Amino acid sequence: MKAGKRKILFVVILLLAFAARIYVDNNLLEISRYKVTSNKIPDSFDGFKILQLSDLHSKSFGDGNIKLMEKINGENPDIVVMTGDMVDSKDTDFDVFTDLAGEISKNYDTYYILGNHEQSLSKKRRKMLTDTLTEFGVKVLDNEKVTITKGEDSINLYGLWFNLRYYKDSSNEYTKDVFFGEEQIKKILGKPNTDSYNILLTHNPLYADTYSDWGADLTLSGHIHGGIIRIPFAGGVFSPEKKFFPEYDGGMYQVDDKILIVNRGLGNSNFALRIFNRPEILVITLCN
């Protein structure tokens, strides 16, 4: 009987430890910091701090997302960028995200691009979302460029989204042979001035080589959710494209002579639980 009770106690302890781990991995925010160095970064932008949020999926960290706001305010970034899937395509309303975006934009220049979940909304609901964000002072980058200036110096910030067929769901024959290349991105965004420092916001990191070849010195993406489950020293396990061990699951990557940074995101989609993969805020500091 004593041996049986010890086994039961051991199982209970394991279950409690697993439940605690799941709670931590899905609710306790983590800040990851990266420094990006380039001689193309103007002197005025040395130390320029970009805070990136991605894949919120309407999750709330505390009442009114107060815990997330505390983290953002603690970093005091120069700008905040949001790289898509901040809402979920199944949402009945967008209040969690729009209220958060409104609070952020009160103190920081804020830029936002569509993810695949926003693209999956009806045109009417998507317009309602982007109109609300615009009213709150958020700059919605709809396949366009803005120039950020400090004194006489400037850098370029591009926002890109593209047709969902390029997301290459490996279970869908329709997307198997589709590729998003330089020709496609130039049709959407034009040709960048490669003498300037160019930052690209785009939800899906899948086409990192295309972004680099086009002229993005720094690309900021999300979408992969860190691979949902992360294995130490092996990385993320599964991608939204239904692919095991995706190449760009989270972190900083050198792509030729350019940089790609993939945000592991904040929320979940389709009932997926994060394991060894806490919700992530990225802070990127530019250095020359």
C-alpha positions in Angstrom: 0.0 0.0 0.0 2.8 2.4 0.9 4.5 1.8 -2.4 1.2 2.3 -4.2 0.7 5.6 -2.4 4.2 6.8 -3.3 3.5 6.1 -7.0 0.2 8.0 -6.8 2.0 10.9 -5.1 4.7 10.9 -7.7 2.2 11.0 -10.5 0.3 13.8 -8.8 3.5 15.8 -8.4 4.4 15.2 -12.1 1.0 16.4 -13.1 1.2 19.5 -11.0 4.7 20.3 -12.3 3.4 19.9 -15.9 0.4 22.1 -15.2 2.7 24.8 -13.7 5.0 24.6 -16.7 2.1 25.0 -19.1 0.9 28.0 -17.1 4.3 29.6 -17.2 4.8 28.9 -20.9 1.5 30.4 -21.9 1.1 33.3 -19.5 4.5 34.7 -18.2 5.9 37.3 -20.7 9.5 37.1 -21.7 11.6 39.9 -23.3 14.3 38.9 -25.9 16.8 41.6 -26.9 18.9 41.8 -30.1 21.4 44.3 -31.3 21.6 44.8 -35.1 24.7 46.5 -36.4 25.1 48.0 -39.9 27.2 50.8 -41.3 24.1 51.9 -43.2 22.4 52.9 -40.0 22.8 56.7 -39.6 24.4 58.2 -36.6 21.1 59.7 -35.4 19.7 56.2 -35.2 22.5 54.6 -33.2 20.7 53.2 -30.2 17.3 53.4 -31.8 15.0 50.9 -30.1 12.3 49.0 -31.9 9.8 47.0 -29.8 8.1 44.2 -31.8 4.8 42.5 -30.9 3.4 39.6 -32.9 0.7 37.0 -33.0 -1.3 38.2 -30.0 -4.5 36.4 -31.2 -6.5 38.6 -28.8 -4.9 37.2 -25.7 -4.9 39.4 -22.6 -2.1 39.5 -20.1 -3.9 40.8 -17.1 -6.9 43.2 -17.0 -6.7 45.4 -20.0 -3.4 43.8 -20.9 -1.8 45.7 -18.1 1.1 43.3 -17.7 2.0 43.6 -21.4 1.7 47.4 -21.1 4.0 47.4 -18.1 6.6 45.5 -20.1 6.4 47.9 -23.0 6.6 51.0 -20.9 9.6 49.5 -19.0 11.5 49.4 -22.3 10.5 52.9 -23.4 11.1 52.1 -27.2 11.4 54.7 -29.9 8.7 52.9 -32.0 6.5 49.8 -31.6 5.8 47.5 -34.5 3.1 44.8 -34.7 3.7 42.1 -37.3 0.3 40.5 -37.7 -2.2 38.0 -36.3 -2.9 40.4 -33.4 -6.5 39.2 -33.7 -7.9 35.8 -34.5 -10.0 35.2 -37.6 -12.7 33.7 -35.3 -13.0 36.7 -33.0 -16.5 38.1 -32.4 -14.9 41.5 -31.7 -11.5 43.0 -31.7 -11.6 45.0 -28.4 -8.7 43.2 -26.7 -6.3 44.2 -29.4 -7.7 47.6 -30.4 -7.8 48.7 -26.7 -4.2 47.6 -26.4 -3.2 49.3 -29.6 -4.9 52.5 -28.5 -3.0 52.5 -25.2 0.4 51.9 -26.9 -0.2 54.6 -29.6 -0.7 57.2 -26.9 3.0 57.2 -26.1 4.8 55.5 -29.0 4.8 55.8 -32.8 3.1 52.5 -33.6 3.1 50.6 -36.9 1.0 47.5 -37.8 0.8 45.0 -40.7 -1.8 42.3 -41.5 -1.2 38.7 -40.7 -2.9 35.7 -42.3 -5.7 35.8 -39.6 -6.5 39.4 -40.5 -6.4 38.5 -44.2 -8.9 35.8 -43.5 -11.5 38.2 -42.2 -14.2 39.5 -44.5 -13.4 42.8 -46.2 -15.9 44.6 -44.1 -14.6 43.3 -40.8 -10.9 43.9 -41.8 -11.8 47.4 -42.8 -13.5 47.9 -39.4 -10.4 46.7 -37.7 -7.9 48.9 -39.6 -10.2 51.9 -39.5 -10.3 51.6 -35.7 -6.5 51.3 -35.5 -6.1 54.4 -37.7 -8.5 56.4 -35.5 -6.3 55.4 -32.5 -3.2 56.8 -34.2 -1.7 53.5 -35.3 -0.1 53.6 -38.8 -1.4 50.6 -40.8 1.2 49.8 -43.4 -0.7 48.5 -46.3 2.0 47.4 -48.7 3.7 50.7 -48.4 6.7 52.6 -47.1 7.1 55.2 -44.4 10.3 57.2 -43.8 11.3 57.7 -40.2 13.4 60.8 -39.7 15.7 62.1 -36.9 17.2 65.4 -37.7 18.6 65.2 -41.2 18.9 61.4 -41.0 16.3 58.8 -42.0 15.6 55.1 -42.3 12.8 53.4 -44.3 10.1 51.1 -42.8 8.1 48.9 -45.2 5.0 46.9 -44.5 4.3 43.8 -46.7 1.5 41.3 -46.9 0.8 38.9 -49.8 -1.8 36.5 -51.0 -2.5 33.6 -48.6 -1.6 31.0 -51.3 2.0 31.9 -50.7 1.8 30.5 -47.2 2.5 27.0 -48.5 0.4 24.7 -46.4 2.2 21.4 -47.0 -1.1 19.6 -46.8 -2.6 21.6 -49.7 -1.7 20.6 -53.2 -2.7 24.1 -54.4 0.2 25.8 -52.7 2.9 23.1 -53.2 4.7 24.7 -56.1 4.0 28.4 -55.3 6.9 30.7 -54.6 7.1 34.3 -53.6 10.1 35.8 -55.3 11.8 39.2 -56.2 9.5 39.7 -59.1 6.4 39.5 -56.8 7.7 41.7 -54.1 8.8 44.4 -56.5 5.3 44.5 -58.0 4.0 45.1 -54.5 6.5 47.4 -52.9 8.6 48.7 -55.8 12.4 48.7 -55.7 14.0 50.1 -52.5 16.8 52.6 -52.3 19.6 50.3 -51.2 21.7 53.3 -50.1 19.3 53.8 -47.2 18.7 51.4 -44.3 15.5 49.5 -45.1 13.5 47.6 -42.5 10.7 45.2 -43.7 7.8 44.1 -41.6 6.1 41.0 -43.0 4.2 38.3 -41.1 5.6 35.2 -42.7 9.4 34.6 -42.6 9.2 31.7 -45.1 10.7 33.8 -47.9 13.7 35.2 -46.1 16.0 34.9 -49.2 13.5 36.9 -51.2 13.3 39.7 -48.6 17.1 39.8 -48.5 17.6 39.8 -52.2 15.0 42.6 -52.6 16.9 44.9 -50.3 15.6 44.5 -46.8 18.5 45.1 -44.4 16.4 43.9 -41.5 13.3 41.9 -41.7 10.9 41.4 -38.7 8.4 38.6 -38.9 6.3 36.3 -36.7 3.8 33.6 -37.7 5.6 30.5 -36.6 4.8 30.8 -32.9 8.2 29.6 -32.0 7.3 26.1 -33.4 4.6 25.9 -30.6 6.6 23.2 -28.7 10.3 23.9 -28.3 12.9 21.2 -27.7 16.2 22.4 -26.0 19.0 22.6 -28.6 16.7 21.5 -31.4 14.3 24.4 -31.6 10.6 24.6 -32.6 8.8 21.4 -33.5 5.9 22.5 -35.8 4.9 25.4 -38.1 1.5 26.7 -39.3 2.5 25.3 -42.7 2.2 21.8 -41.1 6.0 21.3 -41.4 8.2 19.8 -38.7 11.2 21.7 -37.4 10.8 24.9 -39.5 13.9 26.6 -40.6 13.0 30.0 -39.1 11.2 29.2 -35.9 12.4 32.1 -33.7 15.4 34.3 -33.1 17.9 36.1 -35.2 19.2 34.7 -38.5 21.9 35.9 -41.0 20.5 35.7 -44.5 23.4 36.5 -46.9 24.5 39.9 -45.5 21.1 40.8 -44.1 19.3 40.1 -40.9 16.0 38.3 -40.2 14.5 38.3 -36.7 11.5 36.1 -36.1 9.2 36.8 -33.1 7.8 33.7 -31.3 4.6 35.6 -30.6 2.3 36.2 -27.6 -0.8 34.2 -28.0 -2.1 30.9 -29.4 -4.3 29.8 -32.2 -6.5 26.8 -32.8 -6.2 25.6 -29.2 -2.4 25.0 -29.5 -0.5 25.2 -26.1 3.0 26.5 -25.9 5.6 24.2 -24.3 9.0 25.6 -23.3 8.0 28.6 -25.4 7.0 31.6 -23.3 5.1 34.5 -24.9 7.7 36.8 -26.3 8.3 40.6 -26.7 11.2 41.5 -28.9 13.4 44.6 -28.4 15.8 45.4 -31.3 18.4 48.1 -30.9 20.0 49.5 -34.0 23.8 50.2 -33.9 26.1 51.7 -36.4 
